[in-house]
Amino acid sequence: MGYIKPNRKGKRFRKSSFIIMNKSKLIEFKKMYSEHSDISLKEFNNVVKSFSNEIINSVIENRDGVILPEKIGQVLVVAFPRPKKKIIDFGKSNETGVEHYHGNWDTDNKIAKIIYHNKVNNYGNRNSKFWGFLPSRNFKLEVSSKFKKYWQKYIQVGNKK
């Protein structure tokens, strides 16, 4: 069976997204911290973005990851071996008409995964099993670009048997 090109004109289904940092969050922040009552929404968003970028950079730079504020969890980048399921390179496959796979030659067949866990201390939080972590797009892109250069410095973990 040959390679079948995907239908690029077909319907696309996307998850609905919503903005987390809105005016209601700003009002809530101003109630909690009255000394910052003169801050605007634009300044508030810039502070949150710069804080997020600082966490992203420190996760990438530190091999052992970063413990998030208030000890709500730890985020780290881990190197895994190539999965057994082959990952198709759609760009090259569409050009040639033959199925091509990603080889991860830059990283010696290793892939990066962003890991979040919330068992940081011995005393677990009551509702920590309900928490999750979804990395932003710029976090994923930054990890991908840095991992290609510095993949040796990250913790190496084997696949499950």
C-alpha positions in Angstrom: 0.0 0.0 0.0 1.5 3.3 -1.1 1.5 6.7 0.7 -1.9 8.5 0.6 -1.7 12.3 0.8 -3.8 13.9 3.5 -6.8 16.0 2.4 -5.5 19.5 3.1 -8.8 21.1 2.0 -10.9 19.1 4.4 -12.7 20.3 7.5 -10.6 21.0 10.6 -11.7 20.3 14.1 -10.1 22.3 16.9 -10.6 22.4 20.6 -12.3 25.5 21.8 -10.0 27.7 23.7 -10.6 30.5 26.1 -8.6 33.4 27.6 -7.6 32.8 31.2 -6.1 36.2 32.0 -9.1 38.5 31.7 -10.6 41.5 33.6 -12.2 39.2 36.2 -8.8 37.8 37.2 -7.4 41.3 37.3 -10.2 42.4 39.7 -9.6 39.4 41.9 -5.9 40.2 42.0 -6.5 43.8 43.0 -8.8 42.6 45.8 -6.1 40.3 47.1 -3.3 42.8 46.7 -4.6 46.3 47.2 -1.1 47.8 46.9 -1.3 47.0 43.2 -4.7 48.6 42.6 -3.4 51.0 39.9 -2.1 48.2 37.5 -3.8 48.0 34.1 -4.8 44.8 32.3 -2.0 45.2 29.8 0.6 45.5 32.5 -0.9 42.6 34.4 -0.7 40.4 31.3 2.9 41.5 30.6 3.9 40.5 34.2 2.3 37.1 33.8 4.0 36.5 30.4 7.4 37.5 31.7 7.0 35.3 34.7 6.0 32.4 32.5 8.9 33.0 30.2 11.2 33.0 33.2 9.9 29.6 34.3 10.3 28.2 30.8 13.9 29.4 30.5 14.8 28.0 34.0 13.1 24.6 33.2 15.2 24.4 30.0 18.4 25.5 31.6 18.2 23.3 34.8 18.7 19.6 34.2 16.6 18.6 37.3 13.7 20.9 36.4 12.0 23.6 38.5 9.7 23.4 41.5 6.8 25.7 40.8 5.8 28.4 43.3 3.7 27.3 46.3 5.1 23.8 45.7 2.3 22.9 43.4 4.5 20.7 41.3 7.7 20.2 39.4 8.3 20.6 35.7 11.3 19.1 33.9 12.5 18.0 30.5 13.4 14.4 30.1 15.1 12.5 27.1 13.4 9.3 26.0 14.5 6.8 23.3 12.6 6.9 20.0 9.2 5.3 20.4 8.5 2.0 18.7 5.7 3.5 16.7 7.2 5.4 13.8 6.5 9.1 13.4 5.7 10.1 9.8 7.4 13.1 8.3 4.4 14.6 6.4 6.4 17.4 4.7 8.9 15.0 3.1 6.2 12.4 2.4 4.0 14.9 0.5 6.9 16.0 -1.6 8.1 12.5 -2.7 4.8 10.6 -2.5 6.6 7.9 -0.5 6.2 7.5 3.3 9.2 8.9 5.2 9.8 8.8 8.9 11.5 11.2 11.4 14.9 9.8 12.3 15.8 12.3 15.1 19.3 12.2 13.8 20.2 15.5 15.6 19.5 13.9 18.9 20.8 10.4 18.4 17.2 9.0 18.2 16.1 10.7 21.4 12.9 12.7 21.9 12.1 15.3 24.6 9.1 15.1 26.8 8.0 17.8 29.3 7.1 16.1 32.5 5.0 17.5 35.3 4.4 15.8 38.7 3.0 17.1 41.9 4.6 14.8 44.4 7.3 17.3 45.2 7.4 16.9 49.0 6.5 14.1 51.3 3.3 15.8 52.3 0.9 15.5 49.3 -1.7 18.2 48.8 -5.2 17.0 49.3 -6.5 17.6 45.7 -3.2 17.2 43.8 -4.5 14.2 41.8 -6.9 16.5 40.1 -4.3 18.9 38.8 -2.8 18.8 35.4 -0.2 20.7 33.3 -0.6 21.7 29.7 2.5 23.4 28.3 2.0 26.4 26.0 3.0 26.4 22.4 6.0 28.6 22.9 7.2 26.3 25.7 7.1 23.3 23.4 8.8 25.1 20.6 11.6 26.4 22.9 12.2 22.9 24.3 12.3 21.4 20.8 14.9 24.0 19.6 17.1 23.7 22.7 16.8 19.9 22.9 18.4 19.6 19.4 21.5 21.3 20.7 21.8 20.2 24.3 20.1 16.8 24.4 23.0 15.1 26.3 22.5 17.2 29.5 18.9 16.0 30.2 18.0 13.0 32.3 17.8 9.8 30.1 14.8 7.5 30.8 14.1 4.2 29.1 10.7 3.2 27.6 8.4 0.9 29.5 8.8 -2.8 28.7 
